Amino acid sequence: MPTVPHRRSVLLLAAGLLASAAPLTASKAAPDGDSAAIARIIDEGMNRSEAMITASALMDRIGPRLTNSENHRKAESWAMEQMRKQGLANIHVEPFDFGLGWNLDSYSVAMVTPRVLPLTAIPVAWSPATAGTLRAPIVIAPMSREEHFAEWKGKLAGKIVLVSLPGQTSESKDGVFKRYSDADIAALDTYTKPDYDPDSPAVQVRNRRFQGKLAAFLKAEGALALVKMSYRDGKLVHGEGYDFQPGETLAVPAIELAQEDYRRLVRLAKTGPAPEMAITVAARYDDSNLRAENVVAEIPGSDPKAGFVMAGAHFDSWIAGDGANDNGAGSVTVLEAARLLAKLGVKPKRTIRFVLWGGEEQGLLGSRAYIEQHFATRPVDPSLKGIDSYVAWRNAFPITPKPEYSQLKAYFNMDNGSGRFRGIYSEGNLGAEKLLKEWLSPFDMLGADKLVVSKTGGTDHVFMQAIGLPGYQFIQDPLDYESRVHHSNLDTVDHMRADDMRQAAVIMAGMLWEAANSDKELPRSVLPTQPVPTDPFKVRDPSQ
């Protein structure tokens, strides 16, 4: 059984002070081989990292990777070429049902009266193009529920409609950039009780479909375009959109406008003649291939009966920035971890599989499809497409495992920006904490010594955990990820931290190596069965 070396010994090995970094062979004795492998991973990853070179090639040269877009497919081809250069095996894509491609070629948004002013804006993803340039006066018509439509009937023809309540600008007392303190991490070490809500899928589907109904109402009233306000201030825009199913796209062009520009238009409309806007969106739908893809590659194991371990990150992004921190950082870390492990030149006991997921931003669609293809199925209403099926899938029973279900021994995910690893979430699995801590221990001196019981959500390990598989996410320093970078036009390589990326890749590679060679296996959570509501007498507010 591989033993976990003392953390100081590993770092000294990496520095070449205790042993030479001679090439490993498959027959190397387990304890020494494990120590030497970890030392070589640390040495290569900390002294000759290629993470930021890879990041620039992906984000600066290729850019944003909206699922099923031309740029996403270009990035996939690029990633597969990197994997080939690394010497990985079984490099392939695994398609899954998605929807329309959408390619944004150019756009411009401006106020043209009472003065000419370019505005900070972004088209909503999968919004239809304009027929040339739209120029029209605005009307302020806040609508957040279908009941609001009646108030604006007959008042919107020929107008560009601003549909958000402007509210007040924020006065945040918190800094935009943060590193976790020990106290911050300790606060995460709290068990979260399950709170099953059988009505949640229907409510979420209803709320998500409102934008489509709003656009259809505006089209029927003769309005020309929909403008909504960004959910952050500071001239940040995002452009998230979810209407990508054929025949279900928005009926009018939709624009997201920076808060500062949106409120300026509202003030002008309330104090004088309504300003006029000019909007041009050159975008193309692509229905030639309605399937998106996951990119998969492997380092084959020496024991085909030992199962496999995995690392993954979602490869898709939104359109406002370059998708650097969400989730180019995770994708680059997976590629760099693969490079570090391939450079060892030795087969692990278990196969190590690397996956770049597609469709995460639209409801974890790529990882969910992979689970259904390889691990387990759940009975979900087939009429629910895209993000509409997200909550429904988590609430569908029974779960029916497939043969590969028992073969996955560990999955490690990265999707919280480019902040350095501080440890790992045990996702409420108290039984797994001892071994996770053991695998982390060589990296204590790199600052990744924390283990907390809480769960993390909204990324590709979630559906694995939801069916009892050992999927884990690392604790990461927040930096300015949630405060301003996540999904925004600031999501560029400038907001990635090179030292943090180097450390993350080393730890991901090391955890994969240990999981692939350990004689121990992570204790699994139980296979979930149909729960009951925590409070069976709870009555939902029908207005929610």
N, C-alpha and C positions, 0 to 999 in steps of 0.2 A: 504494500500500500504506500503511495507517495506520502511523504511526511511534509508538513509545512515548515520550512526553514525559519529560523529566527529572523525577524525583520531586519536587524542591523547586519546580519551575515549576508542577506540577500543584496542589500545596498552596497556592501563592500565587494561582494562578488561582481556586481555590475560595474564597479569602478576598477575591476581587475586587481584588487588587493589581496584576495584570498585564493583565487583559482583562475586558471586561464579559461578563455571562452572557446575551448576546443569544440569542433563540430560534434553534435549529438548523434547517436545512432539509436535505432529502435530498440536495441538490446541493452541500452544503458540502464544501470540499476536505478530503480524508481526514485529513491530519496535523493541521490546525487543528481540524477537527470532532472528532477523537478527543480532543485535548487539552481542548477546551472541554467535551465531554461528561463526561469524567472529573472535571473541575473542578466541574461542576454537580452531579454525583452526590455528590461529597464534601461540597459546600456544603449541599445539601438533607438528606443523610443525617446529617451531623454537627450541623447547626444546627436542623433542623426534623423530627427523627426522630419517627415515629409507632409505633415498634416496641413500646414498653412499653404504650402505649394499646391497641394491637392485642392484646398478650399478656394484658392484664387482661380484655379483652372475651372472649377465647377461654377462658382458664383459670379466671378468677374467676366469670364469668357462666354458662359452659357446663360446664366441668369435664372430667372424664376421658372418654376416647373409645375405649372397648373396641370392637374391630372388629365391625361389623354390629349394634351396639347402637343404641337410639333416640338416645342422646346423640351417637354418631358421625355419624349421619345429620343430626341437628340442626346439628352443627358443619360438616358439608359444605355445607349450605344457607347457613349464615353465611359461609363462606369464598367461596362463589361470588358472594354479594352484594358482598363486599369487592372481588372481582375486577371485577365489573360497575362499581362506583363508580370503580375505577381506570382504566376504559376498555379493559380487556383484551378480546381477541377470542377466538372459538371456545371459549367456556367450556362445558365439558361434563363428564360423568362417564363412565368406562369400566368397566363391571362385570366381575367375575371370580368364578369359583366359589370359595365359601368354606365356609359351614356355618351353624350356628345363631346367631341373635342371642341375647344374654343380658343382661337388665336387672336390676340390683340396686337394689331399692327401699329396703330397710332391713335392719339386722341388729344383733344384740347377743350378746355372749359374756361370761359371768360365772362365777366360782366361787361356789357357794352354801353349801357346807360345807367346812371347819369354820367359815368366816365368809363373809360376803357381800363380794365384791370384783369390780368390773368389770375385765375383762381386755382387754389390747391385742391385737386380732385382726383378721383380714380373711377373708371367705369366699374360697375358691379360685375363680377365674373359671370359669364354666360348671358350677359345682357345683350339684346339685339343691337346691331349697328344703327347709326343714323343714316338717312338718305342725304348725304352731303352734310351741310351745316344747318342745324336748327337754330333759329333766332326768334325769340318770343319773350313776352313779359312773364314775370313770375307771379305765382299766387301762393300765399301761405295757407296751407290747408292740412293741419295736423290730423293724421288718421292712424290709429293703432289697433282698431277693431272694426269689424264689418258694420257695427251699429253706427259708426261715424260717417258712413257713405251718404246717408240720406241728407245730411246737412250740406253737402257739397254738390248734390245733383243739380245739373244745369248751370254750373258756375266755373267749369274748368276748361271749356273748349278753347283750343288754340294757346293754352298756357303751359309753361313749365312749372310743375307742381312741387313745392317744398312740403314734405309730409311729416317732418319731425318737429316736436316741440323744442324750441331753442334752449330753454333752461338757462342756468347761470354758469359762467365759467368756473372751473374748479379752483380750489385754494388748498392744494395738497400740503400737508405738514411733513410728509415723508420724503426722504431723498429718492432720487430716481435710480441710484446705483447702490447695491447692497451685497456684502459678503455675510454669510451666516456666522453668527456667534455660536458658542457651545450652548448657550441658553435657547437660542432660536431652534437649534436641532433637537434639544431636549423636549421642546414644546411639541415636536412632531411625534414623539414617542408615546402616542395615545391610541388605544384601541378604538376603532369606530364601529359602533353597533350597526348591524344591517337594518335597513328601513325599507322593506319591500312595499311598493305601491302599485297594485295591479292596474290602476287607472292611468298611470304615468304615460305609457306609450301613446294612447289616444290623445291625451292633452298635448304632448309634444308635437305630434303630427299636425294637429289643428293649428298650433301656434306657428310652426314652420311654414305652413302653406298660406299664411296670410299675405305674404308679399306677392305671391302669384295672383291672389284674388284682388289685391289692391291694384296691381298693374292692369289686370283685366278691366276693372272698374274705370280706371283712368282712360284706357283705350276706348271704352264704350262711350265715355263722356267727351271724347275728342281732344283730350290732353296730349301733349307732344312728348313729354318725358317726366320721369320721377326723379326727384333729388332728395336724398336723406342725409342727415348730419352724422359725421364721424362720432364714434363713441369715446374718443380721446381728444383732448385739446393739444396744443403745441404744434399745430399744423400737421398732424398725423392723419393719414388715411389708410384704408385697409383693402376694401374691395371684395370681401367675402360674398359669395353667392352660391346657391344650392339648386338652382332650377336648370339642371342639365339633362333631364330626361327628354327624349324626342317627343315633340308634341306638347310639352309642358314648360317651354321656355317663357320668359317674361314677355308680356304683350307690348311694352314700350321700353325704350332705353332707360336704364337706371344708373344714376351717378351718386357716388358718395362724396360729400363736400367737407372740407376741413371746418371745424367748429368756428374758427375765427371768421372765415369767409361766409359761412352760413348765417351767423348772427348779424354780420354787416348787411346782408341782403334783407334779413327780417327787419332790421331797424329802418332801412331805407323805405321798405314797403309800408311800414307803419307810420312814417312821417311825411310821405310825399308820394309822387307817382311811382308805381311799381318798377323796379329796375328790369332791364332786359338782359337775358343771358344768351350766349352763343355756345352751342355744344356740338362737337364733332367726334364721332366714335367710328373708327375703322376697325371692325372686328369680323371674324369669319367663324361660322359653325362648320364642324367637320363630322359628317355622319358616315364616313367611309369605313370606320372601325369603331364599334361601340364597346370594345373591350379594352380595359386598361391592363397593366402588367405589374407583377412583382419580379424583381431581379434576384436570382439565387445563385450561389456558388459554394464550394466546399473545399475543405482540407480533409481528404478521406482518412478514416480511422483504421487502425490495424485489427480491430476486433469487431466484425460485423454484427455480433450478438450483444454488443455493449450499449447499443443505442447511440444517440447523438445529442450534442448541445448546440445552441444557436445564439447568435447576436443579430440585432436588427435595429433599424431606424427608418422613419418614413422619408421617402425621397421626393415626394411632391411638396409643393409650396403654394402660397398665394402669389398675387401678381404685383403688389405695390412696391415691394423691395426685391432683393435677389434671393430670398429664401435662405439666407446664410445661417441664422441662428435657429430658424424653424423651417426645415430641420436639416439644413446643410451640415450643421455642426455634428449632429448625430450620424449622418451618412458618411461624412469624412472620417469620423472616429471609427466606424465599422470598417471602412476601407483601410485605414491606417492600422487597426488591430489585425486585420487579415494580412497585411504586409509584414508586420512584426512576427506573426506566427509562421507565415510561409518561409521567412528568412531563417527560422530555426533549422529547417531542412530535415525534420524528423516527423514521422507519423504519430499523432496522439492515439491513445487507445480508442477513444470515441471519435466519430466524425464530428468536425466542427463546421457548422452551416452558417453562412452569412446571407442576410436578406435585406434588400432595400424595398420597402413597402410602397405601393401606390395607393392613392385614394384615401389616405388617412384623414385629410382635412374635410372630407365629405362623409365621415362617419366610420373610420377605421375599416373601410371597405376591403382593402387589400389584405390586411392581416385576418380579417374575418373570413374572406374567401379561402385563404390558405388553411385556416383552421377547418373549414368545412370540407376542403379537398383532402386533408391529411389526418385530422385529429378527431373531430366529432361534429355531429349535426344537431340542430335544434329546429323545431317546427315553427317557421315564421310565415306569416301571411305573404304569399308571393306578390300581392298587389303593392306591397310596401317597397319602394325603391329608394336607393341612395340613403341619405341621412334619416329619412322617415323610418327606416328599419333599425336604426341604431339601438334605441331603448327597447324596441319590441324583441330584438334578438336576445338581449340580456334577461328578458322576462319570459322566454319561451321554454316550456318543458314538455316532455322529458329530454335529457341530453343523451345522445346515443354515441358512445365512443367508437372510433375506428382502430384498426390494428396499430397504427403509428402512435396512438395516444400514450401507450406505456413506454415508447422508445425515447420520447423527449425527456431528457434528464435535467435540463436547465435552459432558460432563455433569458438573455440580458438585453435590455432596451435602453436607448438614450434619446430623450426628446424633451429636454427642458433648457434649451439654449446651449451656450458654450461654456457655462460656468464649471469650475473644477469639481471633480467628484469628492464628496465628503463622507461617503459611505453608501448604504443601500437600504431600501425599504423592505421589510419582511412581509408586507401585505397581510398582516394579521395572522401569519403562519408561525406561531411560536415554536413549533417543532423544527422549523428550518433554520432558526436563528443561529444555533451552535455551529452548523457547517458553513453557513454564509460568513460568519465571523472568522472561522478558521481560514477560509479561502481569501478573505480580505486582509488577514494579519500581515502578510509580507509588505503591504502597502500602507501600513500605519504611519510610517515616517514621511509618506507623500501626502498626508493629511486626510486619508480616506479610511478613518477608523471608527466611523459611527454606524450603528444599526438601530433603526427605529421600527416600531410595529405598525405604524399607520399605513394606509393605502394611498396610492396615487391614481389619478384618473385621466381620461382624455387622451390616451395614447395606446400604442399597439400591443402592449402586454396585457391590457385590460381584459380583452375577450379570452385570453389564455387563462388568466386568473379566474374569470367567470365560470370556467368549466373545470377548475381544479388543477390546471397545469402549472408547473413551477416557472412562472414568468415574473421577472423582477426589473424594477427601474432604479437607477442610481439617484442618491441625494446629490443635488448640484447647487452650488452658490447661485443665487438668483440674478446677480449683476443688474442690468437694466432690462431684462427679458420681458417680464410681465408689465413693468411700468411704462415702457414705450416702444420696445423693439418687436414684440410678438405680433406677427401678421401685418406689420406696418411698413411704410415706405422707408423706415430707418433700418430695416433688416438687411444689412450689408456686411461685408467682411470686416469693415471698420469696427463693428461691435462684437467681433469675436476676440477672444483672448488667447494668444498663441501658447503661453505657458500652461494655461488651463487645458487647452486642447491636447497638448503633448502628454500631460498627466492622465487625462481621461483615456486616451488611446492605450497607454501602457497598462492601466488598471483593467480596462475591458479585455485586452489580450491576455493578461495574467489570470483573470477570473475564468476566461474560457479555457485556458490551458489547464488550470487546476480542476475545473469541472469535468474536462474531457479525460483526465487521467486518474481521478480519485476513485478508490475502491468504494467510497461511500456515495450514497445518493441522497438528494434532498428529500426529506419527508414531504409528502404531498398533502394538500388540503383534500378533504373528502369530495367526492363527486357530488355537486349540488343537486338537490331535489327541490320540488315545488315548495317554496316558503309560504308563510302566511303573513299578513300585514302586522307590523309591530303594534299598531293600534287599530283593531278591527272596527272600532266605532268612529273613526275619523271620517268626517264628511268634507269633501273638497268644495272650495268656493267655486261656483260655476263660472265666475268672471275671470278666473285664472287661465 
